[in-house]
Amino acid sequence: MQALIFSWLIYLITAYFLENSLKNIVYLVGAFFALIAYVSGTAYDSDFKILDSLFIIYFYFLFLHITSESNFRYKFLFSLIYFFILVSFLVLYFYAPEYVDYTVVLSGLLLIFRGYTSRLELGVWSVITIIVSLSYLPGKNLFYYTNLLFILYFIRESVSSFYRQLEKEKKRYRDFVDRAINSEIQKQYSELDDELKITYKKLKEIFKLSNYTLSPSEIEDIAERVVEGLHNLGYSGVILYINTDNYYVFKKSGFFPYMKNYLEEEFENINKITISEDEKYIFLPLKSDKEKIGVLGVYKKEGISPKEIEYLSTYANSVAISITKTIYFKEINKLQELLEKTFESVDIGVAIINKDFYIERANQALKNITGSEPDGNIFDIIPEIQPLKSEIEDVIKNKTTIDTVLSSIHRKGSIYRIKALPLISSDNADVDKIVLVIEDVTEKENLEAQLLETEKHAVIGKMAAGLSHDIKNPLAVISASAFAIKKRGNKIKDSKIVELSEKIEKNSSRAADIIDRLLNYAKPSYYKAEEVELRDVLLSSIDFAVPDSKKKDIKIYKRLKPGVFTYGDKNALQQVFINLIINAVEAMDYKGRLDIKLTKDDSYAVISIKDYGPGIPEELIDEIFDPFFTTKERGTGLGLSVVNRIVKDHNGKIEVKSKEGEGTEFIIKLPLSED
């Protein structure tokens, strides 16, 4: 108990110094004295159970402290409850003493009914109140120690209150400083405003004769009016010297002494305000962006006062600005005229489009392309660029650029290069407009295509010629050897040798035929035309393309419609199918499923060869038929180009459908022989 009393005493002393008054802790003082009364009573009365009623008073004072900011009715209601609990304690003390302790516990639990600022505060205070109240039942020693939790809580509350007070003081001090600064600023602003008013009055007097500078026309006219205006203002003599890259002006009005001493070289050396010793004349340099463009000289018989020097300095600045603006606008006009002529002279269609895609300006070349006056929505005037709408919108939003090629814009067979660029202003501000450029590249595209095709054929022709010389001779030897082996096999009647030698002969002949076709790739191809049943060709191609050793790992699903004929070269078509099947098998690494279908579609025989390999990247699909393009480490890049050439020579079509991770399908359409 003594430790509890001592702790309360230390806390109250600390709180008093923190709060600097007893106002906020007066109820805690009451609680402290209730404890003092309990200690004093127990010192003189051996039966001190009735003194436990002081704990109810102790809890009551704690309740008044934590609800000090609540309204009177709330505190009055709970005061009645505490009074009722105290009366109950006294009654029970005499008639049912075994229940007395519960009234003390109840008075402690009532502390929970207070206002809270957060859930954390509710939880912490409720836990402390319950622990302290219930600790009374086991024994008072535990009760004394748990009551220290109240002291710890109130210490934290006092420190927080003190910290909040410091924050308020700091804010008040900051507000005071802000008000002082604002007051000083207002004072300075007021003084500056007065100075500006005085300056305005001075300028107004000077510019009564020079307000023409607001809308200058010619440099000569400005110079004439400047010297006349100052001369009429009362100055004896005025001279104005202007010398820039494109303009030279010298004007004089009135009498100016020693004029012959100030030749052009002297004017060029005047870079700051120069006043004569007798203060009768002054020279002021005219500067624009720290670059001197001329000199203003003023003479006055009576002398020039300091205030007039201030006036003339301001006036000289205005004249310099006016001259600079005039020069600038004249140069801008020249540049605009040049740009206008250039805009109309170029043979490339150019249009300025706003964010709603309406044409604001277009040159003559675009009018020639569209065949009419381009006025209105660009997509209505040139509907062929409708697919580019989302990309053009992106040009406005993200300031990107698009560059693409379209064909047949109002002219069948024509090819145009379309570029859309964001319009950028001179000050780099955002402008929701687009520069649309349409260039006729028909001739250029055709020439490039022809040149590319010629180069391809030339390269393939040279390579094929080399192959023909270097491979055909060994093939001839192989064929002759195979013939000799077959002859020997016939003599000894070994059918296996005969069969293998025939295969060697057959494939040697086929290899020679392929080399001949490669040799003819760059020139018209000539085939042995005949009616070909495609089912037989596909079956023999499958048998040749898939090695026996790999057939067990490859599942081939065939749906080959019989009786489908086309007109063409059987060997060439077999070469097409073998090439595609080998490519499919290699793509699946000789493991997986291969679908081969033969059907009819109107007047075409349709052959589908589909694998379930890794597929072809979308960006490479347009290049797979180009000669020498390959993704294989040891590929030549000629397989699919030869396939494409053979199919086209048979008046057929070839399509590719591929998706990465799902496989690739080649679809070949060949005219039916009856058509």
C-alpha positions in Angstrom: 0.0 0.0 0.0 2.9 2.3 0.9 4.4 1.8 -2.6 1.0 2.7 -4.2 0.7 5.9 -2.1 4.3 6.8 -3.0 3.8 6.2 -6.7 0.6 8.3 -6.7 2.5 11.1 -4.9 5.3 11.1 -7.4 2.8 11.1 -10.3 0.8 14.0 -8.8 3.9 16.1 -8.3 5.1 15.4 -11.9 1.6 16.1 -13.3 1.4 19.4 -11.5 4.7 20.6 -13.0 3.6 19.3 -16.5 0.2 20.9 -16.3 1.4 23.9 -14.2 -1.9 23.8 -12.3 -4.2 21.4 -10.4 -7.1 22.0 -12.7 -6.7 18.9 -14.8 -5.7 16.6 -12.0 -8.0 17.8 -9.1 -10.0 14.6 -9.2 -6.8 12.5 -9.1 -5.8 14.5 -6.0 -9.2 13.4 -4.5 -8.5 9.8 -5.3 -5.0 10.2 -3.7 -6.6 11.5 -0.5 -9.1 8.7 -0.5 -6.1 6.3 -0.4 -4.4 8.4 2.4 -7.6 8.3 4.4 -7.7 4.5 4.0 -4.1 4.2 5.2 -4.8 6.5 8.1 -7.9 4.6 9.1 -6.3 1.2 9.0 -3.5 2.5 11.3 -6.0 3.1 14.2 -8.7 0.5 13.6 -8.0 -3.2 13.7 -11.4 -3.9 12.1 -10.9 -1.8 9.0 -13.2 -3.7 6.6 -15.6 -0.8 6.6 -12.8 1.4 5.4 -12.9 -0.5 2.1 -15.7 1.8 1.2 -13.0 4.4 0.6 -12.0 2.3 -2.5 -15.5 3.1 -3.9 -14.8 6.8 -3.3 -11.3 6.2 -4.8 -12.9 4.7 -8.0 -15.5 7.5 -8.0 -12.7 10.2 -8.2 -11.0 8.2 -11.0 -14.3 8.2 -12.8 -14.7 11.9 -12.5 -11.2 12.4 -13.9 -11.7 10.3 -17.0 -15.1 11.8 -17.7 -14.1 15.4 -16.9 -15.1 16.6 -20.4 -18.4 14.8 -20.4 -21.7 16.7 -19.9 -23.2 17.3 -16.4 -26.1 14.9 -16.8 -23.9 12.0 -17.6 -21.6 12.6 -14.6 -24.6 13.2 -12.4 -26.2 9.9 -13.4 -23.1 8.0 -12.6 -22.6 9.9 -9.4 -26.0 8.6 -8.3 -24.9 5.1 -9.2 -21.7 5.4 -7.2 -23.7 6.8 -4.3 -26.1 3.8 -4.6 -23.1 1.4 -4.6 -21.6 3.1 -1.5 -25.0 2.7 0.3 -25.1 -0.9 -0.8 -21.6 -1.5 0.6 -22.7 -0.1 4.0 -25.9 -2.2 4.0 -24.1 -5.4 3.0 -21.4 -4.7 5.5 -23.9 -5.1 8.3 -26.3 -7.7 6.9 -24.3 -9.7 4.3 -20.6 -9.0 4.7 -19.7 -11.9 2.3 -20.9 -9.8 -0.6 -19.2 -6.5 0.3 -16.2 -7.1 -2.0 -18.4 -7.3 -5.1 -19.6 -3.7 -4.6 -16.0 -2.5 -4.7 -15.4 -4.6 -7.9 -18.5 -3.1 -9.4 -17.4 0.4 -8.7 -14.1 -0.3 -10.4 -15.8 -1.8 -13.5 -17.9 1.3 -13.9 -14.7 3.1 -15.1 -15.2 1.3 -18.5 -18.1 3.7 -19.2 -16.2 6.7 -20.5 -15.5 8.3 -23.9 -12.8 6.9 -26.2 -10.9 8.4 -29.1 -9.8 5.1 -30.7 -10.4 1.3 -30.5 -6.9 1.0 -29.1 -7.7 3.3 -26.2 -10.9 1.3 -25.6 -9.0 -2.0 -25.5 -6.2 -0.8 -23.3 -8.4 1.0 -20.7 -10.9 -1.8 -20.5 -8.2 -4.4 -19.9 -6.6 -2.2 -17.2 -10.0 -1.6 -15.5 -11.0 -5.3 -15.5 -7.6 -6.4 -14.2 -7.5 -3.9 -11.4 -11.2 -4.4 -10.4 -11.0 -8.2 -10.3 -7.7 -8.2 -8.5 -9.5 -6.9 -5.4 -11.2 -10.3 -4.9 -8.0 -12.5 -4.3 -6.5 -10.0 -1.9 -5.6 -6.4 -1.4 -1.8 -6.8 -1.9 -2.4 -7.8 -5.5 -5.0 -5.0 -5.8 -2.4 -2.5 -4.6 0.1 -3.5 -7.2 -2.4 -3.7 -10.1 -3.5 -0.1 -9.2 -0.1 1.0 -10.4 -1.5 0.3 -13.9 -3.7 3.4 -13.5 -0.7 5.5 -12.6 1.2 4.3 -15.7 -1.9 5.0 -17.9 -2.3 8.5 -16.5 1.4 9.2 -16.8 1.2 8.3 -20.5 -1.9 10.5 -20.8 -0.2 13.4 -19.1 2.8 13.1 -21.3 0.6 12.9 -24.4 -1.4 16.0 -23.2 1.9 17.8 -22.6 3.1 16.9 -26.1 -0.2 18.0 -27.6 0.2 21.3 -25.8 3.7 21.7 -27.2 2.3 21.1 -30.7 -0.3 23.7 -30.1 2.3 26.2 -28.9 4.5 25.4 -31.9 1.5 25.9 -34.2 0.6 29.1 -32.5 4.2 30.3 -32.8 4.3 29.3 -36.5 1.1 31.2 -37.1 2.6 34.2 -35.4 5.7 34.0 -37.6 3.5 33.5 -40.7 1.4 36.6 -39.8 4.6 38.6 -39.2 6.0 37.5 -42.6 2.7 38.2 -44.4 2.6 41.6 -42.8 6.1 42.3 -44.0 5.2 41.0 -47.4 2.1 43.2 -47.6 4.2 46.1 -46.5 6.8 45.5 -49.2 4.0 44.9 -51.7 2.4 48.1 -50.8 5.7 50.0 -51.3 6.3 48.2 -54.6 2.7 49.1 -55.7 3.4 52.8 -54.9 6.6 52.6 -56.9 4.9 51.0 -59.8 2.2 53.7 -59.8 4.9 56.4 -59.9 6.7 54.6 -62.7 3.4 54.2 -64.6 2.8 58.0 -64.4 6.3 58.6 -65.7 5.9 56.2 -68.6 2.5 57.6 -69.4 4.0 61.1 -69.8 6.7 59.8 -72.1 4.6 57.4 -74.2 2.0 60.0 -75.0 4.2 60.7 -78.1 5.4 57.2 -78.6 2.4 54.8 -78.3 2.9 54.0 -82.0 5.5 51.5 -80.7 2.6 49.2 -79.8 1.9 48.5 -83.5 5.0 49.2 -85.5 5.1 48.7 -89.2 8.5 49.6 -90.7 11.9 50.2 -89.0 12.3 53.5 -90.9 8.9 54.7 -89.7 9.7 53.8 -86.1 13.0 55.7 -86.2 11.3 58.7 -87.7 8.6 58.9 -85.1 11.0 58.3 -82.2 13.3 61.2 -83.0 10.4 63.5 -83.8 8.5 62.5 -80.6 11.6 63.2 -78.4 12.3 66.4 -80.2 8.7 67.6 -79.7 9.0 66.6 -76.0 11.4 69.4 -75.5 14.8 68.0 -76.3 17.1 70.1 -78.6 18.4 67.3 -80.7 17.8 63.5 -81.1 19.6 60.9 -83.1 18.8 57.2 -83.6 21.3 54.7 -85.0 20.1 51.1 -85.8 22.5 48.5 -87.2 21.5 44.8 -87.4 22.2 42.0 -89.8 19.4 43.0 -92.2 18.6 46.6 -91.3 20.6 49.9 -91.1 18.9 53.2 -90.1 20.3 56.6 -89.1 17.8 59.4 -88.2 18.4 62.9 -86.8 16.1 65.6 -85.6 17.1 69.1 -84.3 20.5 70.3 -83.4 23.1 67.9 -82.0 26.6 69.3 -81.3 29.8 67.6 -82.2 27.8 65.3 -84.5 30.8 64.8 -86.8 32.7 63.3 -83.9 30.2 60.4 -83.6 30.7 58.4 -86.7 29.5 54.8 -87.1 32.6 53.4 -85.5 32.0 55.5 -82.4 28.4 54.3 -82.1 29.5 50.7 -82.3 31.8 51.3 -79.2 28.9 52.6 -77.0 27.8 49.7 -74.9 26.6 51.5 -71.8 24.8 54.7 -70.9 27.3 57.6 -71.7 26.8 61.1 -70.4 28.8 64.1 -71.4 30.8 66.1 -68.8 28.5 69.0 -68.9 25.5 66.6 -68.7 23.9 68.1 -71.8 23.7 65.1 -73.9 23.4 61.3 -73.3 23.9 58.2 -75.4 21.8 55.1 -74.5 22.5 51.7 -76.2 19.5 49.9 -77.5 19.7 46.2 -76.5 17.7 43.1 -77.2 18.5 39.9 -75.4 21.8 41.4 -74.3 22.7 42.1 -77.9 23.1 45.7 -79.0 21.0 46.8 -82.0 21.7 50.5 -82.0 22.1 53.7 -80.0 19.7 56.5 -79.0 21.3 60.0 -78.5 19.6 63.0 -76.8 20.8 66.6 -76.4 19.3 69.3 -74.2 20.8 72.8 -73.9 19.6 73.2 -70.2 21.1 69.9 -69.2 19.6 66.5 -68.5 18.5 65.8 -64.9 18.7 62.4 -63.2 15.0 61.9 -63.5 15.1 62.5 -67.2 17.9 60.0 -67.4 15.6 57.5 -65.8 12.8 58.4 -68.3 15.1 58.2 -71.3 16.5 54.8 -70.1 13.0 53.4 -69.9 12.1 55.0 -73.2 15.2 53.5 -74.8 14.2 50.0 -73.6 10.7 50.4 -75.1 12.2 51.5 -78.4 14.6 48.6 -78.4 11.7 46.2 -77.7 9.5 47.7 -80.4 12.3 47.5 -83.0 13.1 43.9 -82.0 9.5 42.9 -82.2 9.2 44.5 -85.6 12.3 42.8 -86.9 11.0 39.5 -85.4 7.6 39.8 -87.0 9.1 40.7 -90.3 11.3 37.7 -90.2 8.4 35.5 -89.1 6.4 36.8 -92.0 9.2 36.0 -94.4 9.5 32.5 -92.9 5.8 32.0 -93.1 5.8 32.9 -96.7 8.6 30.6 -97.4 6.9 27.8 -95.5 3.7 28.5 -97.3 5.4 28.2 -100.7 7.2 25.1 -99.6 4.0 23.6 -98.2 2.2 24.1 -101.5 5.2 23.2 -103.7 6.1 19.7 -102.4 4.7 16.8 -104.3 3.9 14.9 -101.1 0.3 15.2 -99.7 0.4 17.0 -96.3 -2.6 17.8 -94.1 -3.0 19.2 -90.6 -5.7 17.3 -88.6 -7.3 18.3 -85.3 -8.2 15.9 -82.5 -11.7 15.3 -84.1 -9.9 14.1 -87.3 -11.1 17.1 -89.3 -8.7 18.6 -91.9 -7.7 22.2 -91.0 -5.2 22.6 -93.7 -4.1 20.6 -96.8 -1.7 21.3 -99.7 -2.3 21.0 -103.4 -0.6 17.5 -103.6 -3.2 16.1 -101.2 -5.9 17.6 -103.3 -4.5 15.9 -106.3 -4.4 12.5 -104.5 -7.9 12.7 -103.2 -9.2 14.2 -106.4 -11.3 16.8 -104.5 -11.1 19.6 -102.0 -10.1 17.9 -98.8 -12.5 19.5 -96.4 -14.1 17.5 -93.5 -13.3 14.3 -91.7 -10.2 12.6 -93.0 -11.7 9.2 -92.8 -14.7 10.3 -94.9 -12.3 11.8 -97.5 -9.9 8.9 -97.5 -11.8 5.9 -96.2 -8.9 3.5 -96.9 -7.1 4.8 -93.8 -10.0 3.9 -91.5 -8.0 0.9 -90.1 -5.4 3.4 -88.9 -7.9 5.3 -86.7 -6.8 3.8 -83.4 -3.1 4.3 -84.2 -3.8 8.0 -85.2 -5.7 8.4 -81.9 -2.5 7.1 -80.2 -0.5 9.8 -82.0 -2.6 12.5 -80.3 -2.6 10.8 -76.8 0.9 9.5 -76.5 2.8 11.7 -79.0 3.9 8.7 -81.0 4.6 8.4 -84.7 3.1 5.9 -87.2 4.7 5.1 -90.6 3.0 2.5 -92.8 2.2 1.7 -96.4 -1.3 1.4 -97.9 -2.5 0.7 -101.4 -5.4 1.9 -103.5 -6.3 5.3 -102.1 -8.9 6.4 -104.7 -6.6 5.0 -107.4 -6.6 1.4 -108.0 -3.1 -0.2 -108.0 -1.5 2.8 -106.4 0.7 2.5 -103.2 1.0 5.3 -100.7 3.2 5.7 -97.7 1.2 7.1 -94.7 2.9 8.9 -91.9 1.2 10.6 -88.9 3.2 12.8 -86.6 2.2 14.9 -83.6 2.2 18.6 -84.3 4.8 20.3 -81.9 4.6 24.0 -81.1 7.6 26.2 -80.9 7.2 26.4 -77.1 6.9 22.6 -76.7 3.3 22.9 -75.5 0.9 20.0 -76.1 -1.1 20.5 -79.3 -3.9 18.1 -80.1 -3.2 18.1 -83.8 -1.6 15.7 -86.3 0.6 16.2 -89.4 -0.6 13.6 -91.9 1.8 12.9 -94.8 0.7 10.9 -97.8 3.4 10.1 -100.4 2.8 8.2 -103.7 5.4 5.5 -103.6 3.9 3.2 -106.3 6.8 3.5 -108.7 9.4 3.2 -105.9 7.7 0.1 -104.4 7.4 -1.5 -107.8 11.0 -0.8 -108.7 12.2 -2.1 -105.3 10.2 -5.2 -105.6 11.5 -5.9 -109.1 15.1 -5.2 -108.0 14.7 -7.5 -105.0 13.2 -10.2 -107.1 16.0 -9.8 -109.6 18.6 -10.0 -106.9 17.0 -13.1 -105.4 16.9 -14.9 -108.8 20.5 -13.9 -109.6 21.8 -15.3 -106.3 19.8 -18.5 -106.6 20.8 -18.8 -110.2 24.5 -18.6 -109.4 24.1 -21.0 -106.5 22.1 -23.4 -108.6 24.6 -23.3 -111.4 27.4 -24.2 -108.9 25.3 -27.0 -107.4 24.5 -28.4 -110.8 28.2 -28.7 -111.6 29.3 -29.9 -108.2 26.5 -32.3 -107.4 25.1 -33.6 -110.7 28.4 -35.4 -111.5 28.5 -37.3 -108.2 24.8 -38.1 -108.7 25.5 -39.5 -112.1 28.2 -41.8 -110.5 25.7 -42.8 -107.8 23.0 -43.6 -110.4 25.5 -45.6 -112.5 26.7 -47.5 -109.4 23.1 -48.2 -108.4 22.4 -49.5 -111.9 25.4 -51.8 -111.7 24.3 -53.0 -108.2 20.8 -53.7 -109.5 22.2 -55.6 -112.4 24.3 -57.6 -110.0 21.3 -58.2 -107.8 19.2 -59.5 -110.7 22.0 -62.0 -111.6 22.1 -63.4 -108.1 18.4 -63.0 -107.8 18.5 -60.9 -104.5 15.2 -58.9 -104.4 16.4 -56.8 -101.4 19.5 -55.6 -103.3 17.3 -54.9 -106.4 14.8 -53.0 -104.3 17.4 -50.9 -102.5 19.3 -50.1 -105.8 16.1 -49.0 -107.4 15.4 -46.7 -104.5 18.9 -45.3 -105.0 18.3 -44.8 -108.7 14.9 -43.2 -108.1 16.1 -40.8 -105.4 19.3 -39.9 -107.4 17.0 -39.0 -110.3 14.8 -37.0 -107.9 17.8 -35.2 -106.5 19.0 -34.3 -110.0 15.5 -33.1 -110.8 15.4 -30.9 -107.7 18.8 -29.3 -108.7 17.3 -28.6 -112.1 14.3 -26.9 -110.5 16.6 -24.9 -108.3 18.5 -23.9 -111.4 15.3 -22.8 -113.0 14.0 -20.9 -110.0 15.2 -17.6 -111.3 13.6 -18.3 -114.8 10.3 -19.8 -116.0 9.8 -23.3 -114.8 8.8 -26.1 -117.2 7.2 -29.2 -115.8 6.0 -32.4 -117.2 2.2 -31.7 -117.1 -0.1 -34.7 -116.5 -3.2 -35.6 -114.5 -2.1 -36.4 -111.0 -4.1 -38.2 -108.3 -3.1 -36.3 -105.2 -3.9 -39.1 -102.8 -1.2 -41.4 -104.3 1.3 -38.5 -104.3 0.6 -37.8 -100.6 0.9 -41.4 -99.6 4.3 -41.8 -101.3 5.5 -38.5 -99.9 4.6 -39.6 -96.3 6.4 -42.9 -96.9 9.5 -41.1 -98.1 9.5 -38.2 -95.7 9.1 -40.1 -92.4 11.9 -42.6 -91.7 11.0 -46.1 -90.7 13.0 -45.7 -87.5 10.9 -42.7 -86.4 7.5 -43.9 -87.5 6.8 -45.4 -84.0 7.1 -42.0 -82.3 5.0 -40.1 -84.9 1.3 -40.5 -85.1 0.1 -39.6 -88.6 -3.7 -39.1 -88.9 -4.6 -39.3 -92.6 -7.9 -38.2 -94.1 -7.3 -38.5 -97.9 -10.3 -38.3 -100.1 -9.8 -40.6 -103.2 -10.4 -39.5 -106.7 -9.0 -35.9 -106.3 -7.0 -35.0 -109.4 -5.1 -32.0 -110.4 -3.1 -31.2 -113.5 0.6 -30.7 -113.1 4.0 -32.3 -112.5 3.8 -35.3 -110.2 7.5 -35.0 -109.0 7.2 -31.3 -108.3 4.1 -31.8 -106.2 5.7 -34.7 -104.4 8.6 -32.4 -103.7 6.2 -29.8 -102.1 4.5 -32.4 -99.9 7.8 -34.1 -98.8 9.3 -30.7 -97.9 6.3 -29.7 -95.8 6.1 -33.1 -94.1 9.8 -33.1 -93.3 9.5 -29.6 -91.9 6.6 -30.6 -89.7 8.3 -33.8 -88.4 11.5 -31.9 -87.6 9.5 -29.1 -85.9 8.1 -31.8 -83.5 11.5 -33.3 -83.0 10.3 -36.6 -84.6 7.7 -37.0 -81.8 4.0 -36.1 -81.8 1.0 -35.9 -84.0 0.8 -35.0 -87.7 -2.6 -34.4 -89.4 -2.7 -34.7 -93.3 -6.0 -34.1 -95.1 -7.1 -34.0 -98.7 -10.5 -32.6 -99.5 -12.4 -30.7 -102.3 -13.5 -27.1 -102.0 -15.5 -25.8 -105.0 -13.0 -26.0 -107.9 -9.9 -26.6 -105.7 -8.2 -29.6 -104.2 -7.3 -28.6 -100.6 -4.3 -30.2 -98.9 -3.7 -29.5 -95.2 -0.5 -30.6 -93.4 -0.7 -29.7 -89.7 1.8 -30.3 -86.9 1.6 -29.7 -83.2 5.0 -28.4 -82.7 6.3 -25.1 -81.2 4.7 -23.0 -84.0 6.1 -20.0 -85.9 6.5 -16.6 -84.3 4.0 -14.1 -85.8 6.7 -11.7 -86.8 8.4 -14.4 -89.0 5.4 -15.7 -90.9 5.7 -13.1 -93.7 9.4 -14.1 -94.2 9.3 -17.9 -94.3 8.8 -18.1 -98.1 11.8 -15.8 -98.8 14.8 -17.5 -100.3 17.6 -18.3 -97.8 15.4 -17.4 -94.8 15.7 -20.2 -92.3 15.5 -20.7 -88.5 17.4 -24.0 -88.6 21.0 -24.2 -87.8 21.8 -26.2 -90.9 19.0 -25.1 -93.1 19.5 -23.6 -96.6 16.4 -21.5 -96.5 15.3 -22.7 -100.0 12.8 -25.3 -99.1 9.7 -23.2 -98.6 10.7 -20.7 -101.3 10.8 -23.7 -103.8 7.5 -24.9 -102.4 5.9 -21.5 -102.9 7.3 -21.3 -106.4 6.0 -24.8 -107.4 2.5 -24.1 -106.0 2.3 -20.8 -107.9 3.5 -22.5 -111.1 0.6 -24.9 -110.7 -1.8 -21.9 -110.4 -2.3 -22.7 -106.8 -2.3 -21.0 -103.4 -0.5 -21.6 -100.1 -1.5 -20.3 -96.7 0.1 -20.6 -93.3 -1.7 -20.7 -89.9 0.5 -20.8 -86.9 0.3 -20.0 -83.2 3.3 -20.3 -80.9 3.0 -23.3 -78.6 0.1 -24.8 -80.6 1.6 -25.8 -83.9 1.5 -24.8 -87.6 -0.8 -25.7 -90.5 0.1 -25.3 -94.2 -2.9 -25.2 -96.5 -2.4 -25.7 -100.3 -5.1 -25.2 -102.8 -4.6 -26.6 -106.3 -7.1 -26.3 -109.3 -9.0 -29.6 -110.0 -8.0 -31.2 -113.3 -11.6 -30.9 -114.6 -11.4 -27.2 -114.2 
